[in-house]
Amino acid sequence: MDDVDLHAWCAEAKDLAERTFGQLQQALQRLPPSLRWPAHVLLSRRSDVTEEIDTLLPSDLKAMKTRVHGAYHLGQVLMGPRDIYIVGFAGTSLRSPDARRAKHSPVRDVAGMLRSFCDAAAAAGRSPDVGPSDFKRLRACSRDMSKAFLSAYRQAVLGCSAIPTEADDMDRLLRFFLMEKILDQLSRELENRSEWPVIPLCDVQAILDSGAGGRFRPPGEAAAAQA
């Protein structure tokens, strides 16, 4: 990973942020009333998001690019009697074939799986049969899965040349790709399901607060605190 890669990733993320904030501004009046205040708060922090994207990526990143999955989430993991199988290596159809084949940071896939844990808990929490105590258990489950996955991943990739050698660089890279994933999720849900974007609305702000020295909460925890 060199400066050219970092600048390109940063530019892509800022373009995504601009598109997403434009969608959010246009969607304000059709959002459910309960989501309008979080939306207004996030819109007021538009410049904070751009600044965070500019500053998150380490300037001297010591790591190599590699082939990545590109669309890694729970739906791509199949459990068999004796093993698990990862499928869907073609990547997301929203990206060009050249973009899907390009080498990237594997931390981007890590961010995708962390978001998937959050999404699974959120989907289960939308059931009419889920009460407040059930929602707390779902929130705790998502948080515990995120911590367990990240801890096991860090152990498994010790010494891997595609992972930053400095722990702080790894944390910043992960926050960057989480921000990218959350903005992309917010964009897609504003386009398709305007009643669902509470999770990414709150989680963008969680990333911002962690960058300001606050506690970096697992994906989805911030939104759960709003419920």
N, C-alpha and C positions, 0 to 999 in steps of 0.2 A: 504494500500500500504506500503510495507516494502522494505528494502534494496535489498532483493532477487528479487522483482518485478522490481525495478528501474534498477538494473544491467542487468536483462534479457532484458528489453525494450531497454536499451542502446546498448547491444550487437547485438540485432536484427537490430537496426537502423544502426549501423556501418557496419554490413554485407551487408545490403541493399545499403549503400553508396558505398562500395567497388565494388559491382556488377554493380551499375549504372555508376560509373566512368569508369569501364572497358568497358561497352557498349559504352559510349560516346567517349572514345579514339578510339575504333574500327570503330565508325560511322562517324568520322570527314570528311573523303573524300567523303562520299555520302550525307552529309548534304547540303542543299541549301547554296550558298555563303553568303547570309545574316545572316546565323546562325553560320558560322564558327568562327567568332571573339568572340561572346558571349560564344561559346563552349570552345575556347582556354582560355578565361578569367576564366571560371569556373574550368577548369582542373588545372589551376595554383593555385587555392584555395582549392585543394583537402584536404590538411592537415588542413585548416581552418574549413572545414565541419566536419572532425573527431573530432577536438577540440571542436567545438560548440556542437556536440552531447554529448561529455563527460561532458560538463559544464552546459548544459541547465537544466537538471533535478535537482530539489531541493534535497538536501541531507537528510533533515528531513521533509518529506512531511506528513502533517497531513490530510489525506483523506482516505476513504475506497474505495475498489473496488466494482463494482456492475455489473449486467447484462447490456450489451450494445447492440446497434443495429449491429454494426460491418461493415456496408456498407451504411452509412447514407448520402444521397444526394437528390437533388431535384427530381430525378426520382423515389424515394421511397415515395414521398408525393403526395397523391391524394386529390383533392379538391371536396367536395360534395356540395349540395345545402345549408346545414346548418353546416357543420363541415369539418375538414380535417382528412385524414386517412393515417397513416404511415404503409407501407407494407415492405416486403422483409427482415423479421427478421432472415432468414436463414443465412445471411451473405454472404460474397464473396466465391465463389466456389474454389478460389485459395488457401484458407486456409483449414486445416484439420477440421473435425467435432469437435474434442476435442478443437482445438484452437478457433473455433467459439463459443463454449459453455463457454469458460473460462471467468471469471470475469475480468473486465478491468476498466480503467478510462473513464467516460462518456465524458471527454474533447476530447477524440479521435474522437468521433462522431461529436462534435462541429467543429473540424478541417475539417472533411469530408464535412460538409455543407458549410463552408466558401470556400473551394476549388470548390464546386459545383457552387456557385455564379460566381466565376471567370470563370469557364469552360463554363457556359451558355452565358456569355457576349462574350467570345472568339469565341464560335461557331457561334453566330450571326454575329460577326465581320468578319467572313470569307466569308460572302455572297458578290458576285460581285456588288450588289446594294448598299453596305454600303460605304459611303463616309467619309472623315475626320471628319466632324461635327457629323455624326452618331456614329462614333467610340468613340468620346469624350463622347457622351451621354451614350453609353454602358458602358464605363469605369466608369463614374459617378454613373450609376445605380448599377453596381457591388459593388462599394465602399460603396454606401449608404445602400444596402441590407446587406452587411457584418457588418456595424456599427449597424444597427437597430437590426439585429438578435442577435449579441453579447450583445448589451445593454439589450435587453429583456431577454435573457438567464440568464445573471448575476442577474437580478432582480428576476427571477422565481426560481432560485436555492439558494437564500439566506438561510443560515442555513442548507443546505443539507450536510450530512456527507460525501458524495462522492466528494465534491468540496473542494479544499484547502481553509483553513480559511484565509490565507494571500493572498492579491491581487497580490503581486509579484510572489508568488508560482504559482498562477493560470496563470499569463501571461507567465511564463517560461514553464509551462507544455503545454500551448497552442502552443507556438513557437516550442517546441519539436515535438509535433504531426503534426504541419503544415510542419515542415521539413521532417518528415517521409512521409507524404502524397505527398509532392512535389517530393521527390526523387522517390517514387513509380510511380508517374505519368510520370516523365521523363523516367524511365526505360521502362514502357509500351509503351510510344510513340516512343522511339528510336527503339523498337522492331517491332512496327507495322506501324508507320506513321512518318517517319523521317523528313517530311516537317512541322510537327506541334509542336515541342518541345520548341518553343520560350518562351511560358508562364512559364513552370517550370524552364527553363534555367535562366531566369531573376529573378524568385521568390526565388530560392535557395540563390542567392546573396543578395536579400532583407532581408532574414532571417539573413544572416551573418552580414549585415550592422546594423541591428537592435540590434544584440547582442554586437556590438562594440560601442554602445551608440548612434547609429543613430535613426532616426524616423522609427518606425515600421509601414510600409505602409500596407494597406489591401491587401489580396491576389490578384495578377493580376495587381496591380497598377504599379509595377516596369516594367513589360513587356509592359504595355501600353505606358509607357514613352519612350520605345525604338522604338515605331512604328512611 
